[in-house]
Amino acid sequence: MSALERFRRLPSAAKLFLILTAAILPIGLALVWIGQAGIREANAALEGRSQEQARAAASAIEGLIARNALALRVAAAGAFRNSGSDMCGEAAQALATAPAITRSFSLRSMNGDLICTSGRFVPKNASPLVAPGDIRVWLESGGREVDIRVGVVGGMVTASLPVTEVRSAASANAVRYLALRDRETFSTIIGDPQAGGDRSFTDWPIGDGSLIVRVAIDHQRITTIERLMLLLPVLMWVAAALVSWMLVTRLLIRPLRRLQRSVIDYQPGQGALDLPVKLGPATEIQELRDAFARVVTRVDESDREMAGALEGQRRLVREVHHRVKNNLQVVTSLLNIHGRGASTGEARAAYAGISRRVGALSIVHRNHYAEMEENRGIALRPLLSELAAELRAGAPEEARGLRIDLDLDTVHTTQDAAIAVSFLVTEIVEFAMLCCPHDPIDVTLRRSSELTARLSLSSQVLVPDEADKPEKAQFERIIGGLAKQLRSPLDRKLGRYSVELPVFPAR
C-alpha cells in the first residue's frame, strides 16, 4: 500500500495535523535564525527608550520649575512696576489666570527686605539675593519643597513647589526612583534606592545646574524566548489559518454545503430524500450522509404512523359528536311527541321549553365541527342564526309572529362559552315569547377588544326591577347563573341586557 493511499485513509483531523506540521515547522526554524539578530537590535532600542524616559522625567521637572518661574516673573514685574499699596494682591491676581501655577509666594526688595506674602507662604531667608532676570532654585532644608527665587526690576519674588507636584510631573514616565539634591540637601521623591531589580541610574542637571535630578528606570530587555513567543504564534496563526481554510473548505465545507442543499430541498411526503453520492474523501461526512438518510426514513415512518393515528382519533371524535347530536335530536323528538300528547296547556308549554333548550344544545354540537376541523373555535354568527330560526319554528301558537332581529359580528369562541350563550339567548327569547309575544327581540354581537365581545339582547320584557314576580325572579336567577359561566357580570338596563364573553383573536 502506497503512502498516498495510507494518507487518504486517515481521518480528517490527522490529515489536518500532518499538513499543518509540515507547513509551520520550516517557518519556526527560520524564525529561530532571524530572531537572533532581531533580539540585539530590540535590546539596544529598549536601552535607548529607558534613557529617553529618564530624560523626559527630568525635562518634566525642569518644565514645571520654568513654568512657575516665568509666571512669577511676569506677575512680580507688574506688581513692582505699579508699586501699589497691595503688591501681593496685584501679583496674585495676575497668577490667577495662569493654570497649574503656585499661588503662594513672597515679595522682597532688592536688598532682601520682606514686602509681603500671599496665601499660606512661609517667608524664606533673604539670601541668596537674585539680580533682575536671574533664577535660583534650591531644596528646602526639610526636603519637602523646591524653592524658586526670581529677580525682577525692583525686587525679588520667592515661591515653593511641593514635592507632590514634582512627583506628579515625573510619574508619567515609567520612573521607579527619583531624587533631588543641591549642594546641601538631598530628597527622595519616588521609590526606594535600596529596592531590588535591574535598574539604570542617571543624573540630570536642571535649573542651570543648581539642582541634580537622579532617575532610575527599569532595564527593559527582550530575551530569545520572549521574542519567539511574540513572533512565532502570529506567524503560526497566519500559516495555520491559510492552510486550515484551504483544507477545511475542500474536505468539509464544500461536502457539507452539498449535503445541506439536499436536505433543504427535501420536502416530507414528496418523495425519498435524494442525498449526493460523492461527498469528498472525508469519511465523517459520508457517515453523516448515511445518518441523515436513516433519520429521515425513521421520521417519515413515524409521521405516517402519527398521521394514521390522528386520522383515526379525528374519526372517533367526529363519530362521538355525531352520536351525541343524534341522541339530542331523539330526545327533542320524544319531548315534542310527549308535549303534543299532554293533557294541559302548562304541560305542553313545559315540554316545549325543555325541547327548545335541548335543541339549543344540539345546535352547539353541530357547530362544534368547525372547532374540530379549523381549530378556530365555534363561529357564533351561524350558531345564533340557526338558533333563532329554531326558536321561531318551535314558538308557541301565540308567539308565531315573534320577530328576532340579528346584528352579529363574525367571532369565534370555545364550546363552553357557546353553550352558555345559546342557553342565555334561549332563556331570554322564551321569556319574551311567554310575556310579550308580539314585541320584537334584537340580538347584537360586537367585538369589544382583541379577546372579548359583547352580546346584547333588547326587548320590552327585560325590566331589572320586577324581581317581586315569581316567574321574573326565577328568570333573573337563571340568566345570572349563565352570565357567571361566561365569567362576566350581566349588565341589566331597562329593555336591554348585555354580557361580555371570551372570543379568539381575529385572523
Buried (B, 14 or more C-beta within 10 A) or exposed (E): EEEEEEEEEBEBEEBBEEBBEEBBEEBBEEBEEEBEEBBEEBBEEEBEEBEEBBBBBBBBBBEBBBBBBBBBBBBBBBBBEEEEEEBBEBBBBBBEEBEEBBBBBBBBBBEBEEBBBBEEBEEBEBEEBBEBEBBBBBBBEEBEBBBBBBBBEBBBBBBBBBBEBBBEBBBEBBBBBBBBBBEEBEBBBBBEEEEEEEBBEBEBEBBEEBBBBBBBBBEBBBEEEEBBEEBBEEBBEEBBEEBBEEBBEEBBEBBBEBBEEBEEEBEEEEEEBEBEEEBBBBBBBBEBBEEBBEEBEEEBEEEEEEEEEEEEEEEEEBEEBEEBBEEBBEBBEEBBEBBEEBEEEEEBBBBBBBBBBBBBBBBBBBBBBBBEEEEEBBBBBBBBBBBBEBBBEBBBEEBEEBEBEBEBBEBBBBBEBBBBBBBBBBBBBBBBBBBBBEBBBBBBBEBEEEEBBBBBBBBBBBBBEBEEEEEBEEBBEBBEBBBEBBEBEBBBEEBBBBBBBBBBEEE
